[in-house]
């Protein structure tokens, strides 16, 4: 099957990308595109060429699988040059070429459009240059053509943030020449009058003072991030600057060299590793050929923070949701919280008022169990208590049809324990959302031995419907993410007990690459939640050791975190800005004294080592027990579910990069100093030399 469909009508040659489902730009597609452009230039009937994709999609960009073939700087330069030369041939076409664009148009797809002599798009089109998020610079001419088309400052904003530009904004900037309906794309592309080679456009880069100011501001922003591991921003800036100060051709060569420079860094290689790990999460070989049940109506039981977030996630996916709770005030409060959250998205420009109105019609609330009877899927999201959950799950099973799926949002409790109250337990599955459920990208799909393959396939498909990244895990207390993450949070309190300052603990982990420190995070989640969660995990995994007495003292004193205005830190009403909490510091000091620990200075290196190695040790135990399908699944889950920095690759990849001999040595030392919680598992001892 050809990758480019070639057709001619009324003097217009339409070259339609034909590589479903995403129209990835591969090397074979580039070859066929070049041949098609040459053919059209020799065809006497052709006056103009239009490059487009299928309905609603132009292209998802360059095929990132090409990164797996890059082993050296020469490989990187070669790949970049192939793309540049292919797009150069399009730009050099003697007959005008117009891109007719639709849908998300990222990276290489946008670079292809930039190489055309004109561009039109559908109203819902989104343009972006997301390469920087993978730790690389655009390598197919994007750093050269984009500034010439829209100006240096707007181009740098797109190149350095990866943010998307909608159709109206693209039109205002001059990125596209017209916005037209899907049915009118070809006619619109055929009538674009202002046609020119982008590389020869100079009016948007003529103001040298403005160019210099934009470049200087970009350099300053890059320096302010304090992340020398990331070379992509500086690579982008340098390529843009070279193209402006020297020539378009010099800029292309700089693009090649900078791409090779980026690909040589561990941070970029790890980001790409995580990218592929995320893509592989949904691949479940033993579900091949298993049909998933359609989920068209959802019920959520429990209107606490998780139930509210899950209900909103369902609404955002366009599905009707019925929520139920024994407390009518909880239902009304949940309704209001969802409305406020969605209205905030409207105010931010991320949701249209029309879509908000439609979403709100998808929500219904009831205290009557019979009202959930039409649901295809019921999600239990009540308090993390075995007896309560069993009761609720039993009632849910009786309220819905025998074909409906039943799920628990438990974060720690074994599904085998909860399944005892479920009618037809083969349809029972775990769906562990992360807080806030309407935002967090990961969804753990937990399969117990008694769960049917059809149920698992349906749960995985439902996760994708919500726009989540699903990871399939085996049933074991804490599953994957909490199994690894709770020990990390516990260790933060152990460090407090040993004399470390709360702010120093958080600063050390932010410096390591986490979006926030462990104590800030547990203040957000609730210190009482940590105590309850750890009680389950400690019974299942005795080597985790005791939770610091600081936690019990804080819970007893009501210092639970942001929901009470104070936890490890103090918070002003309506403000999440942290301040020191003198009462908490008194608790830290009292518990140190009670434990007989002398005051000492705990440096950033010790903090980082203990917290990271605590996660690494547990991640290898999870791997040893086979709780995930692949080692890379665990790394992806750590990145998406716990905030482990993607540029470090996840806990297991980070350990392999350090060297397993080194990791084993550190864990054995920590075990000797601090106890069994750091003991390396048998698998780690055996694979240390691999």
N, C-alpha and C positions, 0 to 999 in steps of 0.2 A: 504494500500500500504506500503510495507516495506521501511524503511528509508535507508537500506543498501542492495544493490544488490550483491548477492554472486554468483560467477561463477568460474569454474576451467577449465583450458586448458593447456596441456603440463606441468603440475606440478606447474603452477602459479595460485594462487587464487587471483582474482581481487575483492576487496571490494570497490564498487562504492557508494559514498555518493549520496543519492537520495531524497533530500529535496528541490526541486526547489521553487523559482528561485535562491536562494542564498546559499543553502546548509548550513544554519545557524547550528551551533553545539548546539543542545538542549540537555536537560537531556535524553529524550527518544532516541535521535540519539546515544548518548554515550552508553546507555544501549544496543542498538542493535549492536553497533560496538564491544563492549566487547564480546557479545555472538558470533558474527561472528568470532572474533579472536580465541576464544576458540574452535569453530567448526573446523576452519582451522587447528589448532594445533592437533586435533584428527583425521583429514582426512589423510589417508595414501597416497592419491594421491598428496597431496600438499607438495611442497618443499619450496616455498617462497610465501609471501603475498605482494600484491601491493594495497595500499590505494590511491584512486583517486576520482575526481569529474566528472562532465560532461564536454562537449566540451568547452574549454576556461575558465573554472572556477573550482577551487578546492573547496574553501569554503570562505565565507565572514567572518568567525570567529565565536566566541561564540555569542550566541543569547543574545543581550543586554536587551531583555525583562526580562531576569532573574533578572536584577537589581531592577525591580519593586517589586519583592518578598522579597527583603532584608530589614528587619525591625530592625535588631539588629546585634551586632558583631557576635553573634552565627550563624546567617543566613549567614553572609559574609564568615565566616570560613568554614561553611558547603558546600557552593557552590564551594569555592576554592578547598576544599578537594575532592569533587566528581570529578572534572576535573582532579586533580592531580592523583587520584587513577586510573581513566580510562586510562590516558596516561601512567601511570606506568605499567599497565597491557599490553599495547601494547609493551612497551620497554622490558618487561619481557618475551615476546613471545619466546618460544624455537625455533621457525622457524623464519628466518629473515623477517622483514617487511620493505618495501621501500615505501616512499611517492612519487607519481607522480603528480606534482603540475603544475597548470596553472592559469593565470590571477592574479588579486590582491589577495594576501594571507596575510591578516592582523591578528595580535593578536592571538586569540585562534587557528586559522587555522595554523599559523606558529608554535605554540606550539605543535599542533598535529604532524606536520611534523618533528619537532625536536625530538619527542619521538620515531620516527622510526629509524631503523638501517642504513638507507641510504635515499638519496633524489635526485630526478631528476626533471627537470622543462622544460617548453617550453621557447623559446626565449623572449617572451613578459611578462614574469612573474615579478611581483613586490612583494617584501617581506617587511613587516613593523611590528612594535610593537607600535601601536597608542594609547595604553591605557593611556599613560601620558597625552594626550590631553583631555581625559575625567576625569582627576584628580585621576586616580587609577594606581596601579602597576599591571603587569601581574600576574595572580594568578593560572596559570596552568603549572608552571614549567619553564616559559620563562626566569626568572631571574637566573635560575640555569643551564639550558642546553645551552643557547645561549653563555655565556662566555666560556664554555668548548668546544664549537664547533668552535668559530671564534676568541677567545681571549677576554680579559677583556675590553680593550679600544674600539675596534669596537663594542662590545656588548653594552657597556654603551652609545655609540653614538646613536645606534639604539633605545635603551630603553628610553633614555632621550629626544630625539628629535621627535620621531614618524615618522621620515623621511623614505621614501621607498628606497629599494635597488633593482636594476635591476638584471636580470639573470646573466649577465657577471660579475658584481661586486660580486654577491653571489657565483659564481663559484671560483673567485679569492680568496675570503675569506675562502672558504671551507664550506660554508653553504650548498651548493649542490655538488653532485658528478659528475653531467653531465648536459649539456643543449642539448636538442634534439627536433626534430620536433614533432608536435602534433600527427601525425600518428605513431610515433615511441616511444611514451611514455612508453607503457607497455613493449615492447622489451628492451628498454633502462633500465627501472627499474629492469627487470629480469636479466640483465647482470652486475649490479653493483657488483664489487668484494670486495671493502673495506667496510665491514659491522661491526658495533660495537654499543654498547650501549653508547649513548651520555654521560650519567652520569658517565661512567667509563673512558671517554676521559680526559686525564690530561696534554697532551703535550702543549696545548694552554694556560694553567694556571700555568705552571711550574715556570715561572719567577716571583718570589715573589716581587722583587724590581719594576718591570714593573707594576705588579698588584697594588701595593701600590700607585705608581705614578698616575696611571689611576683613582683610587678611589679618591685620594686627589684632582686631577684636577676636577673631577665631583662634589665633595663637594664645591669646590671654585666657580665653575660655578653656582651651585644652590644658593649659598649665594649671588652672584652678582646680581641675579634677584630681590632681595628685595621684594619678595612676600611670606611672611610667611603663607598666606592663602593656598598656594599650598604645600601639604605634599607629593604628589606623587613622585617627584624627590628624596627626602630624603628616602622615603619608598623603592624605587627601589635600591638606593645605599646601604641601610642597608641590604636588602635581598641578594644582590650580595655579599656583604662583609661577611655576615654570612656563605653563602655557601662556600666561599673560606677559611675562617679562621677556620670553624668548620667542616661541612660535607654537602654533598648533601641533606641528610634528614633534617638536621637542617635548611638548606636554604629553603626547601619546607615549613617547619613550619613557618619560618620567613615571607615567602611570604603570607601565610594565615593570619598571625597576621597583617601584613602591609596592606593587602587588607581591613581588617576590620577597621583598623585605618583610611584609606583613605575614606571609605564609611561613616564614622561617621562625616566627616567634612562638613560644609555648602557649601563650595566651590565646592566640588565634587558632592554633591547632586544637586546643581544648574546647574553644567555642564551637568549632566545626564538629568535634567529637560529640558534644552535647546535642548539637543540631541533629545529627544522624541518630543519636540515641533516642531523642524525642520522636523522630519519625518511626523508629522501630517499635516503640512502646505498644502500638495498636496491633502489631503483627502477632497473631496467635495461631501457630500452625495447626493445633488440634481442633480449631474451630472452622477450618476450611470446609466449605460445603454446608455448614450449619446455618439455617435460616433464622434470622432475628425477627422477633415479634415487633410489630409496629406499636410504638407508644404515642398515642394521640391525646391522652388526657391523664393528668397526674394528680395525685393527692399527697399532701404533706401533713403529717401529724405532729403537732407541737409547734408553737409559735414563739420559741425562744430565739436567740440570735441566729442559730444555725438554721432553724426552720424558716425564718424570715428570709435569710440569704438564699436558701435553696428555692423557695417559692419565687423569688425575684429572678433567679437564674433560669427557671422554667419559663417565666413570662418573657424574659429577654429572648428566649429561643422561639417565641411565638406559639407556645402551647398553653392551653387552658389549665389552670391549677386550682384545686379546691383545698383549702387549709382548714384544719379542725384542731380545736383545743378545748379542754374542759372549762377554761376560764374565758368568758366573753370579752373581758377587758384586754386579755392577751391578744385576742383576734383583732380587736380594734386598734390596739397599739401596733401590731404587726402590719396591718393595712396602712397605717399612717407612716410607718418607717419606710415601707416600700415606696409609697408615693413620694416621700421626701427625697429618697435616694434617686429615684428616676427624675424628679424635677431638678435635682442637682446636675444630672447628666444633660438635661435640656439647657440649663444655664451655662454649662461648659461647652455647648455646641456639639455634644457627642450623641444627641438624640433629638429628633424633630418633635415639635409639639403634637403633630398628627400621630406619630408613632407612640408617643406617651399615652394619648387618649385611647388608642387601640389596645395598648398593653394593659391598661387598667381594666378594660372590659374582660380580660382573661382571668381576673382574680375573683374568687368567691370564698366566703368564710362561713363556717357553720360549727355548731356544737353537736349536731346530729350525725351520728355515725353512718346512717343510711345514705347521707348525701354524697359519700365518697364511693358509693357502690359502682358507679360507671367508670371509675378510673382503670386504666390499663396497668398503672404502676402506682404503688403506695410506698412512700418513703417515711419511715419512722425517724423523727428527729427530736425525741424527748430527752429528759435528763439521763445522764450516763449512770443508770442504776439497773441492775439485772432484773429485779422483780418488776419494776415499772415497765421496762422495755418488753419483757415477756408478756405482760398483760396487754399492752398496747398492740403488739404484733399478733396476739391471738384474736383480739377484737377486729383488727384490720383484715385478717384472713377470712373471718366470718362475714365481714361486710361487703367484700368484693367478690367478683366471680372467680370460679376455679381456674380461669385462664390468666388472671391478673398476676403481675409480678409483685413480690413483696420484698422491700429492701430496708435495711437498717443503716443509719448514718453513724453507727458507733465508731468511735475513734480508737478503742482499745480492747473491747470485750470480745472474746471468742464467739464466732457465729454458732458454733456447736452448742454453746451454753444458751444462746438465745433461740435456737431453732426448735427447742423442745415444745414451745408454745405455738408453733406455726403449723397451720393446716397445709398439707401437701408441701413439706419442706424442700422438695426438689425445685420449687420456684422461688426459694429464698436466697437472697444475695446481699452482700455488703456493698454500699455506695458511700464511701467515706469522702465527704467534701471537706475542704479546708476553709478556714475562716479568713476573710469574708467569702462566703460561698459564691456570691454573684460576681466575684472578681478573680479569685485564685484559679489558675489554669489547670491544676492537676485534679484528677478524680481517681481514687483507688477503688477498683472493682475487686471485691474479695470473694473468692470462690472456695466454698467448703467442699469436702469430698462428696456430699449428697446433693450439691447443686447441679442441675441439668446443664448440658452444653447449650441448649436453646436459651436458657435463662441467662447464662454468661454472655452469649452472643448478643442477646437483646440489651443487656446492661451496657456492654461495650458500645453498641450502636447508639444507645440513649446518651451516653457521655459525649459522643461526637455531635449529636443533635444539639446539645447544650453548648457546643463550641469548646468543650473541655478536652484535655489530653488524658486519655485513660491509661492506667497501668494495671494490669491483671496481676493479683498477688494471691498467694495461698493463705488460708485461714490460720492465723496465729496471733495471740494477743499483741496489740500495737501495730500489727501488719508490717509495713516497711518504714514509712516516714516517721511515725511516732515512736516506733521501736528504736530508731536511731536518734531521733531528735530529743526525746524526753531525757535520756542520759546527759545530753549536752546541756540542757537547761538545769538539770540537777547539779552538774559540775560547776555551773556558774554560782550557785548558792554555796557549794563547798568552798569555792574560792573566796566568797565573802566571809565565810567562817574562818578561813585561814588568814584573813587580814587584808585581802585585796579591796580596793575601793570600787564601788559600783560603777562609777563613771569610767574608771580605768578598764574594767572588764568589757564594758560596751565599746569603748574606743578601740580596744585591741581587736575585737572581732569585726568592727567596721573597717579598720585598717587592713584586716585579712581579706575583706571583700564582701562580707555580709551586708545586706541593705540596712540592718539595724542590729544593735547588740542584743544578747539573750535576755538581759534584765528589762530592757525597754519592751521587748516583745512579750515577755510573760506578764508585765504590767498591763499590756493591751488585752491579752487573752484572759487574765485572771489568775492570781496566785492560788486561789482555791481549786481551780481547774487542774493546775499542776499537781496538787496534793492528791486529788481524786484519781487522776490518771496514773500517777506513780504507784498508788496503792494496788492497782490492777497489775501493772507491769512487774512490780517487785515480787508479787506472789508467783508470777510465771517465770521470772528470771532472777533468782536469788542473788546472783553475782552482781546485779546492779547496785546492791548495797542500800543503806538507809538514806533517805532524804534528809538533808540538813534540818536540824531542829529550828533553824531560823524560819522555815516555811510554816511550820505548825504555829509558831509564836505569832507570825504575821497574820495568819488566818484567824487565830483566836482574838487578836486585837482589832480585826476588821480592816486591816491594811491589805486590801485585795487587788489594788491596781487602779486603772483609769476609771472603772465603773463606780468606784467609791471616792474618786478624787485623790487617792493616795495609795501607794504601794511601796515599791522600792524607792520611787520618786514621788514628789508632790505635783499635782496638776491643778491649774486654775480652771474654774468653770468654763466649759466650752473651748478649752485650749489644751492641746496635747504637748505643749512645751514643758520639758522636764525641769524640775528644781529639786535640790537635795531635800530629803525627808528626815528631819532630826529624829523623829520617833522611830523610824526604821533603823537609823544608825545606832540608836540606843539598843535596839533589839540585837543588831549584829554584834555589838560589843558585849552584851550580856551573854549571848550564846557562846561567843568565843571563850569568855571567862568560865562559863559552866563546863565547857568541853576541855578546859585546862590548856588552851592554846595560847602561847605567848605572842604578843604583837610582833609582826615582821613585815618587811616590804615585799610585796609580790609584784615582780616586774612583768612587763608586757610579753616577754618571751615565754615565761612560765604560763601565763594566762592563755596565750595562743596555743601552746603545746598541749596543755591539759584539755582544753575544750575541743580542739580539732582531733586529737588522738582518741578522745572518748568516743567521738562519732565514728572515726575510722575503725576502732576496735569492734564496735557494734555492727557496723556495715559489713565487716567480714563474717560476723556470726550470721547475719541475715543471708549472706551469700552462701555460707556453709549449709544452712538449713534449706536452701532452695526455695525461698519464699517468693522470689521473682523469677521470670523466665530467663533473663540474661543479666550478666554483670552490669552492662550498660544501662539496663532498666533501673537499677538501684541508683546509679549516678544521676540519671535524668530525674528520678523522683526526689533525690536530695536537692537538686537545683530548683526544681519547680515547687516542691512542697515545703522546703525548709530554708530556702534562700542561699544555699551553698553557692559560692561564686562560680558562674559557668566558665569563666576563664581559667579556673583551676580544675575544671572537668568533672566535679563531683568527688565524693570522698574516696572511692576506690581508685579512680584515675589519679587523683592527687597522691595517693599512697604509692601507686606504681611509678609515678614521676619522681617521687622522693627516693624510690628504691626500697623494695620490701625488706631487705636486710636492715636498712636504716630504720624503717618503721618498727620492725620486730624488736630491734635494740631499744628504741624509745619506749615501747610498750612494756618490755620486761623491766626497764628501769623504773617506770611509773608504777608498775605493779608492786615492785619491791618497796617503793616509797609510800604508796597510797592505798594499795589493796587490790583485791581480785577484780574490781570493776574495770581495770585496765589490762587484765590478763588476755594475751593473744589467743585466739581459738586455734584448734588443731589444724584447720585448713591453712591459716596464715603461716603457721610453722612449717607446713609441708610445701607451700608454694613459694616460699621466700626466695628461692633461687630461680624462679621462672621469669 
